[in-house]
Amino acid sequence: MAEAEEDCHSDLIGADDNERSGEANLQARELFLKAVEQEQNGALYEAIKFYRLAMQLVPDIEFKITYTWSPEGDGVGKSYIEDGDDDGKMADLLSYFQQQLALQESSVKLCQPDLDVSQTHISVLPMEVLMYIFRWVVSSDLDLRSLEQLSMVCRGFYICARDPEIWRQVCLRVWGRSCNKLVPYTSWREMFLERPRVRFDGVYISKTTYIRQGEQSLDGFYRAWHQVEYYRYMRFFPDGQVMMLTTPEDPQTIVPRLRTKNARTDAILLGHYRLSQDTDNQTKVFAVLMKKKEEKPVDYHKYRYFRRVPIQETEHNFHVGLQLCSSGRQRFNKLVWIHHSCHITYKSTGETAVSAFDIDKMYTPLFFARVKSFTAFSEKPL
């Protein structure tokens, strides 16, 4: 009889414990969801307070509720799923990682080593130093591909790589004052990925081939035909400068020379470009180029005993207009010719003669080719 009473008493205690545990789970869930709502409304300090209250009741509440952003639901109650749905995916990974860090103690760093190391780990560095390192990764060449690869290292690096200030400065470097407003984009990163722009981590190349008729032989029995082949190269820089080169040499020979603006090639043209978006939502690139000025020493001894006829000095400027397009899976990788002209200015009179070239089959589109060596080194930070 006494044993039966003890069993009944233990069953009542177990039922009370289960009831209390259930109530704690429900209360912790309500606090957790309330914290989520506060975070979505931008009240981060209030959200952290509710997160900690929820974790005091149920320490592993964050693992019992897995986030997913519902595109149809407008309430907080629709924005979570239970543990059993393992197929749920995060629509906003950045918010999820920031939430995980907010739930941790303040002493926990942005990233931690997987293994015990005797040397100083990068997680010891302050956030300001880490962000400065990330600016060196982006560099003045705007190497965003390396930044995206760096974000795959860990959760903390992912958050640093999504810093809005980095992406805002990148957009300002690309579009200048015309990108002061985010509308219609939701973030600076989305603007950089979606808005049409020229690419800096490679070269735009076109190849032109045509048949030219040669001179007739002396006996008149045959006439030679020549196959002419040449390339056009265009390299854009984030500071608004551009290089263009027309040469019969193949890309393997020319592309390494175009890594810097101080290319040692006589036929290269240097200038500036600008992006223009018309009312038809087509983005065009306009550039003005000219040959590098080289001061040739005058040999006075050669013309010492006779008078030279003065040569009229001229300045040649080439105006180029291109339409920026996308082809295949790559974006902004094609430039189509829409204008090409030569402006000859006579320095003695100040007059300018314009010669416009017909855009025909000889002006084949330029396609982008990525060059890894262009972003292998960082000269200065973003």
C-alpha positions in Angstrom: 0.0 0.0 0.0 2.9 2.4 0.9 4.6 1.5 -2.4 1.5 2.4 -4.3 1.2 5.7 -2.6 4.9 6.5 -3.4 4.4 5.6 -7.1 1.3 7.8 -7.2 3.2 10.6 -5.6 6.1 10.3 -8.0 3.7 10.3 -11.0 2.2 13.5 -9.7 5.6 15.1 -9.3 6.6 14.0 -12.9 3.3 15.4 -14.3 4.0 18.7 -12.5 7.5 18.8 -13.9 6.2 18.1 -17.4 3.5 20.8 -17.0 6.1 23.3 -15.8 8.4 22.4 -18.6 5.6 22.8 -21.1 4.7 26.2 -19.7 8.3 27.3 -19.8 8.7 26.3 -23.4 5.5 28.2 -24.3 6.6 31.3 -22.4 10.1 31.1 -23.9 8.6 30.8 -27.4 6.4 33.8 -26.8 9.4 35.8 -25.6 11.5 34.6 -28.5 8.9 35.5 -31.1 8.4 38.9 -29.4 12.1 39.5 -29.7 11.9 38.6 -33.4 9.1 41.1 -33.9 11.1 43.8 -32.1 14.2 43.0 -34.3 12.1 43.3 -37.4 10.8 46.7 -36.3 14.4 47.9 -35.7 14.3 47.9 -31.9 17.5 45.9 -31.5 18.1 46.6 -27.7 14.5 45.5 -26.8 15.0 42.4 -29.0 18.2 41.4 -27.2 16.4 41.8 -23.8 13.6 39.4 -24.9 16.1 37.0 -26.4 18.0 36.7 -23.1 14.8 36.3 -21.1 13.7 33.4 -23.4 17.1 31.8 -23.1 17.0 32.0 -19.3 13.8 30.0 -19.3 14.8 27.5 -22.1 18.6 27.7 -22.9 18.1 25.8 -26.2 15.0 27.7 -27.4 16.9 29.0 -30.5 17.3 25.4 -31.7 13.6 24.5 -31.1 12.5 27.4 -33.4 14.1 27.5 -36.8 13.7 30.7 -38.9 12.4 31.1 -42.3 11.0 34.3 -43.9 7.5 33.6 -45.2 6.8 35.7 -48.4 3.0 35.5 -47.8 2.8 35.8 -44.0 2.5 39.2 -42.4 2.5 38.1 -38.8 5.2 36.9 -36.6 3.4 33.6 -35.9 3.8 32.6 -39.5 7.6 33.3 -39.6 8.8 30.1 -37.9 8.6 26.4 -38.3 9.2 23.5 -36.0 12.3 21.3 -35.8 10.8 18.5 -37.7 10.9 20.5 -41.0 14.6 20.2 -41.8 14.0 21.2 -45.4 13.3 24.8 -44.4 15.9 27.2 -45.8 17.0 30.6 -44.7 15.9 33.4 -47.0 17.9 36.0 -45.2 21.1 34.4 -44.0 22.6 37.7 -42.8 19.7 38.4 -40.4 19.9 34.8 -39.1 23.6 35.1 -38.3 23.2 38.5 -36.6 20.4 37.0 -34.5 22.7 34.1 -33.5 25.4 36.5 -32.4 22.8 38.6 -30.5 21.8 35.5 -28.5 25.3 34.8 -27.5 27.1 36.3 -24.5 28.8 39.6 -24.9 32.2 38.0 -24.3 31.8 35.7 -27.4 33.8 37.1 -30.3 32.7 37.5 -33.9 34.6 34.4 -34.9 36.4 31.7 -33.0 39.1 29.1 -34.0 37.9 25.6 -34.7 41.0 24.1 -33.1 43.2 25.2 -30.2 46.1 27.4 -31.5 49.1 28.6 -29.7 49.4 31.7 -31.9 47.2 34.8 -31.8 44.0 34.2 -33.6 42.4 36.8 -35.9 39.3 36.8 -33.7 41.3 38.8 -31.1 41.4 41.8 -33.4 38.9 44.6 -32.8 36.0 45.0 -35.3 37.5 48.2 -36.7 40.8 46.4 -37.6 38.9 43.5 -39.2 36.9 45.9 -41.3 40.1 47.7 -42.4 41.4 44.3 -43.5 38.3 43.7 -45.5 38.8 47.1 -47.2 42.2 46.0 -48.2 40.7 42.8 -49.7 38.3 44.9 -51.8 41.2 47.3 -52.6 41.0 50.3 -54.9 40.4 47.9 -57.8 37.0 46.9 -56.4 37.7 43.2 -56.1 34.3 42.1 -54.8 34.8 38.5 -55.9 37.5 38.1 -53.3 35.2 39.7 -50.7 32.5 37.2 -51.5 35.0 34.3 -51.2 36.2 35.7 -47.8 32.6 35.7 -46.6 32.5 31.9 -46.9 35.1 31.4 -44.2 32.8 31.7 -41.2 29.7 33.3 -39.8 31.5 36.4 -38.5 33.3 37.0 -41.8 29.9 36.7 -43.6 28.6 39.5 -41.5 31.6 41.7 -42.1 31.5 41.1 -45.8 27.9 42.3 -45.9 28.7 45.6 -44.2 26.6 48.3 -45.9 29.3 50.9 -45.7 31.7 48.9 -47.8 29.1 48.3 -50.5 28.0 52.0 -50.4 31.5 53.2 -51.0 31.9 50.7 -53.9 28.7 52.0 -55.5 29.9 55.6 -55.1 33.2 54.7 -56.8 31.3 53.1 -59.7 28.4 55.6 -60.3 29.4 58.7 -58.3 26.7 61.0 -57.2 24.0 59.4 -59.3 23.6 56.6 -56.7 22.7 58.7 -53.6 19.4 56.9 -53.3 18.8 53.2 -53.0 15.4 53.2 -54.7 14.5 50.8 -56.3 17.1 48.6 -54.7 16.8 47.2 -51.1 20.6 47.4 -50.3 23.8 48.7 -51.7 25.0 45.2 -52.5 21.9 44.6 -54.6 22.5 47.8 -56.4 26.0 46.8 -57.3 24.9 43.4 -58.5 21.8 44.5 -60.4 22.6 47.9 -61.8 24.4 47.9 -65.2 28.1 48.7 -64.9 31.4 48.0 -66.7 33.6 45.3 -65.1 37.1 46.0 -63.8 38.6 42.6 -63.2 39.4 41.8 -66.8 39.5 43.1 -70.4 36.8 43.5 -73.1 38.1 41.9 -76.3 36.9 41.8 -79.9 38.4 39.9 -82.9 37.9 41.1 -86.4 38.6 39.0 -89.5 38.1 40.0 -93.1 39.4 39.2 -96.6 41.3 41.9 -98.6 42.0 41.8 -102.3 45.7 42.0 -103.2 47.5 43.3 -106.3 47.4 41.4 -109.5 50.5 39.5 -110.6 52.8 40.9 -113.3 51.6 38.4 -115.9 48.0 39.0 -115.0 47.1 35.3 -114.5 46.2 35.5 -110.8 45.4 38.0 -108.0 46.3 37.4 -104.3 43.8 37.6 -101.5 44.9 38.3 -97.9 43.1 37.4 -94.7 43.5 40.3 -92.2 43.0 39.6 -88.5 43.3 42.0 -85.6 42.0 42.5 -82.0 40.6 45.4 -80.0 41.1 45.6 -76.3 39.4 47.8 -73.7 40.3 48.0 -70.0 38.2 50.0 -67.6 39.4 51.3 -64.2 37.2 52.3 -61.2 38.6 55.9 -61.2 37.0 56.6 -64.6 40.0 55.9 -66.8 40.0 53.6 -69.8 42.6 52.1 -72.1 42.0 51.0 -75.7 44.4 49.2 -78.0 44.0 47.9 -81.6 46.7 45.4 -82.6 47.2 42.1 -84.5 48.8 40.5 -81.4 46.8 37.8 -79.7 45.5 38.2 -76.1 48.1 36.0 -74.5 50.7 38.6 -75.5 48.7 41.8 -74.9 46.6 41.1 -71.8 49.5 41.0 -69.3 50.6 44.4 -70.5 47.2 46.0 -69.6 47.4 45.3 -65.9 48.4 48.9 -65.1 47.8 52.3 -66.7 51.5 52.7 -67.4 51.5 50.1 -70.2 54.6 50.3 -72.4 52.8 50.1 -75.7 53.1 52.9 -78.3 49.7 52.4 -80.0 47.7 52.4 -76.8 45.0 55.1 -76.2 44.2 56.5 -72.8 41.2 58.5 -71.7 38.1 58.8 -69.5 34.7 57.2 -69.7 31.2 57.8 -68.2 28.1 55.7 -67.9 24.8 57.0 -69.3 21.3 55.5 -68.9 18.7 56.7 -71.4 15.0 56.8 -71.1 14.8 53.4 -72.8 16.7 51.9 -69.8 19.7 51.1 -72.0 23.1 51.8 -70.5 25.7 53.3 -72.7 29.4 53.9 -72.2 30.9 57.1 -73.7 34.7 57.5 -73.8 37.2 60.1 -75.1 40.7 58.7 -75.8 44.0 60.0 -77.1 47.5 58.8 -77.5 50.0 59.1 -74.7 52.0 62.3 -75.1 55.7 61.6 -75.5 58.2 64.5 -75.7 60.7 63.9 -78.4 64.0 65.6 -78.0 64.8 68.1 -80.8 68.1 67.5 -82.6 69.2 71.1 -83.1 72.6 70.1 -84.7 70.8 68.3 -87.5 69.0 71.5 -88.6 71.7 73.9 -87.8 72.6 75.1 -91.3 69.2 75.2 -93.0 65.7 76.5 -92.2 63.0 74.0 -91.4 59.4 74.4 -92.6 57.3 74.5 -89.4 54.9 71.5 -89.1 51.4 72.3 -88.0 50.8 70.6 -84.7 47.6 68.6 -84.3 45.8 66.8 -81.5 43.8 63.6 -82.1 40.9 62.7 -79.9 38.8 59.5 -80.4 35.2 59.6 -79.3 33.7 56.1 -78.6 30.1 55.1 -77.9 29.2 51.6 -76.7 26.1 49.9 -75.5 26.4 47.8 -72.4 24.7 44.4 -72.7 24.5 41.0 -71.1 24.8 37.7 -73.0 24.4 34.2 -71.7 24.8 33.6 -68.0 27.3 36.5 -67.5 26.1 40.0 -66.8 27.4 43.2 -68.4 30.0 41.2 -70.4 29.2 42.7 -73.9 29.9 46.1 -75.5 28.2 46.9 -78.8 29.6 49.7 -81.0 27.2 52.6 -81.6 29.6 55.5 -82.4 33.3 56.0 -83.3 34.8 59.3 -84.5 38.1 61.1 -84.7 38.4 64.8 -83.7 41.5 66.5 -85.1 42.3 69.9 -83.4 44.8 72.2 -85.1 46.6 74.0 -82.3 47.6 77.0 -84.4 44.1 78.0 -85.4 42.0 76.1 -82.8 39.8 74.6 -85.5 38.5 71.0 -85.1 37.8 68.6 -87.9 35.5 65.6 -87.1 35.7 62.3 -89.1 32.9 59.8 -88.2 33.4 56.2 -89.0 30.6 54.0 -90.3 29.7 51.3 -87.8 29.6 48.2 -90.0 30.7 44.6 -89.8 34.3 45.7 -89.0 33.1 46.8 -85.5 32.5 43.5 -83.9 31.2 43.5 -80.3 33.6 43.3 -77.4 33.2 40.4 -74.9 34.6 40.4 -71.4 37.3 38.1 -70.3 38.2 37.9 -66.6 42.0 38.1 -65.8 42.9 36.8 -62.3 46.3 38.6 -62.2 44.5 42.0 -62.3 43.3 41.5 -58.8 46.1 39.3 -57.4 47.6 42.3 -55.5 46.2 45.2 -53.6 47.9 48.5 -53.9 45.7 50.5 -51.5 42.5 49.9 -49.6 39.0 50.9 -50.6 
